[in-house]
Amino acid sequence: MKKIKILYFILCVIVIILSISIVTDFIFTLYMKSTFEEANQNTILGYLTQFVYPALYTILILGLIFILLGLRAMIQLGGFNSKSTTNFKYSGIAIGSYGMAYLIFQLNFINTAETYRIFTNSVTSIFIVIVGFGIYSFSEILRSGERLKEENDLTV
């Protein structure tokens, strides 16, 4: 349980940092409108491009919060329980959705000359989708363990 508590603490710090990042990013987009209009004029979404980042980060933070809830349920209720299973399932869906949305968002930069950036970010997005699928699969493993635990508890 000590390692799970350490992971829980690290994820709490990451969620706090990302939350601060969203707030500062949103404030910058409101106060630096002309700078962002000029920087994003060659993209498909134009000025609206900078509003996509806070939305994407919000989906990521939601996935991380579900991981935190799943870890907390594991700490309080033990390894195999329905709360942690459900939270890890939702986390996998949210993080996988973030990866897919970010992959689709990279098409916004197709008109710019930075092809290497699109490729690098696309590979990262695919990796995030795989991580989301892995977390979702982990929830299925927890569900199987939960069933085995129930059967074991019922056995005399």
C-alpha positions as CSV (number, residue, x, y, z in Angstrom):
1,M,0.0,0.0,0.0
2,K,3.0,2.3,0.5
3,K,3.7,2.5,-3.2
4,I,0.0,3.2,-4.0
5,K,0.1,6.1,-1.5
6,I,3.2,7.5,-3.1
7,L,1.5,7.2,-6.5
8,Y,-1.6,8.9,-5.1
9,F,0.5,11.8,-3.8
10,I,2.4,12.2,-7.1
11,L,-0.9,12.3,-9.1
12,C,-2.3,14.9,-6.7
13,V,0.7,17.1,-7.4
14,I,0.3,16.6,-11.2
15,V,-3.4,17.4,-11.0
16,I,-2.7,20.6,-9.1
17,I,0.0,21.7,-11.6
18,L,-2.3,21.0,-14.6
19,S,-5.2,22.8,-13.0
20,I,-3.0,25.9,-12.5
21,S,-1.8,25.5,-16.1
22,I,-5.4,25.6,-17.3
23,V,-6.3,28.7,-15.4
24,T,-3.2,30.6,-16.5
25,D,-3.6,29.4,-20.1
26,F,-7.2,30.7,-20.1
27,I,-6.2,34.0,-18.6
28,F,-3.5,34.5,-21.2
29,T,-5.9,33.7,-24.0
30,L,-8.3,36.4,-22.8
31,Y,-5.7,39.1,-22.3
32,M,-3.4,38.4,-25.3
33,K,-6.1,38.1,-28.0
34,S,-4.1,39.9,-30.8
35,T,-1.0,37.7,-30.2
36,F,-3.0,34.5,-30.5
37,E,-4.9,35.7,-33.6
38,E,-1.6,36.4,-35.3
39,A,0.0,33.1,-34.2
40,N,-2.9,30.9,-35.2
41,Q,-4.0,32.6,-38.5
42,N,-2.7,29.7,-40.6
43,T,-4.5,27.0,-38.6
44,I,-7.9,25.6,-39.5
45,L,-9.6,26.8,-36.3
46,G,-7.8,30.2,-36.3
47,Y,-8.4,32.2,-33.2
48,L,-10.4,29.4,-31.6
49,T,-7.3,27.1,-31.5
50,Q,-6.1,28.3,-28.1
51,F,-9.5,27.5,-26.5
52,V,-9.1,23.8,-27.4
53,Y,-6.1,23.3,-25.2
54,P,-8.0,24.1,-21.9
55,A,-10.8,21.7,-23.0
56,L,-8.3,18.9,-23.8
57,Y,-6.5,19.5,-20.5
58,T,-9.8,19.3,-18.6
59,I,-10.5,15.9,-20.1
60,L,-7.0,14.8,-19.0
61,I,-7.5,16.1,-15.5
62,L,-10.8,14.3,-15.3
63,G,-9.1,11.1,-16.2
64,L,-6.4,11.7,-13.6
65,I,-9.0,12.5,-11.0
66,F,-10.7,9.2,-11.7
67,I,-7.3,7.5,-11.2
68,L,-7.0,9.3,-7.8
69,L,-10.5,8.1,-6.8
70,G,-9.6,4.6,-7.8
71,L,-6.4,4.6,-5.9
72,R,-8.1,6.1,-2.8
73,A,-10.7,3.3,-3.0
74,M,-7.9,0.7,-3.2
75,I,-6.3,2.3,-0.1
76,Q,-9.5,2.4,1.9
77,L,-11.3,-0.7,0.8
78,G,-8.5,-3.0,-0.3
79,G,-7.3,-4.1,-3.7
80,F,-10.4,-5.5,-5.3
81,N,-13.6,-3.4,-5.0
82,S,-16.3,-2.1,-7.2
83,K,-15.4,1.6,-6.6
84,S,-11.8,1.3,-7.8
85,T,-12.9,-0.8,-10.8
86,T,-15.5,1.7,-11.9
87,N,-13.1,4.7,-11.4
88,F,-10.3,3.0,-13.4
89,K,-12.8,2.2,-16.1
90,Y,-13.9,5.9,-16.4
91,S,-10.3,7.0,-16.2
92,G,-9.3,4.8,-19.1
93,I,-12.2,6.1,-21.2
94,A,-11.3,9.8,-20.3
95,I,-7.5,9.4,-21.0
96,G,-8.2,7.5,-24.2
97,S,-10.6,10.2,-25.3
98,Y,-8.0,12.8,-24.5
99,G,-5.5,11.0,-26.7
100,M,-8.0,10.6,-29.6
101,A,-9.2,14.3,-29.3
102,Y,-5.6,15.5,-29.3
103,L,-4.8,13.3,-32.3
104,I,-7.7,14.8,-34.2
105,F,-6.7,18.3,-33.0
106,Q,-3.3,17.9,-34.7
107,L,-5.1,18.1,-38.0
108,N,-5.7,21.7,-37.2
109,F,-2.0,22.3,-37.9
110,I,-1.9,20.6,-41.3
111,N,-1.5,23.9,-43.1
112,T,1.6,24.9,-41.2
113,A,5.1,24.0,-42.3
114,E,5.9,22.2,-39.1
115,T,5.3,18.6,-40.2
116,Y,7.7,17.1,-37.7
117,R,5.7,18.7,-34.9
118,I,2.5,17.1,-36.2
119,F,4.2,13.7,-36.5
120,T,5.7,13.9,-33.0
121,N,2.5,15.0,-31.4
122,S,0.5,12.3,-33.2
123,V,2.9,9.6,-32.0
124,T,2.5,10.9,-28.5
125,S,-1.3,11.0,-28.9
126,I,-1.3,7.4,-30.1
127,F,0.7,6.4,-27.0
128,I,-1.8,8.2,-24.7
129,V,-4.6,6.3,-26.4
130,I,-2.7,3.0,-25.7
131,V,-2.2,4.1,-22.0
132,G,-5.9,4.8,-21.7
133,F,-6.8,1.4,-23.2
134,G,-4.3,-0.1,-20.7
135,I,-6.0,1.6,-17.8
136,Y,-9.4,0.4,-19.1
137,S,-8.0,-3.2,-19.3
138,F,-6.6,-2.8,-15.8
139,S,-10.2,-2.1,-14.6
140,E,-11.3,-5.4,-16.2
141,I,-8.5,-7.2,-14.4
142,L,-9.7,-5.6,-11.1
143,R,-13.3,-6.7,-12.0
144,S,-12.1,-10.3,-12.4
145,G,-10.2,-10.1,-9.2
146,E,-13.3,-8.7,-7.5
147,R,-15.4,-11.7,-8.7
148,L,-12.8,-14.2,-7.5
149,K,-12.7,-12.5,-4.1
150,E,-16.5,-12.7,-3.9
151,E,-16.4,-16.4,-4.8
152,N,-13.6,-17.0,-2.3
153,D,-15.6,-15.2,0.5
154,L,-18.7,-17.3,-0.2
155,T,-16.7,-20.5,-0.1
156,V,-16.9,-22.2,3.4
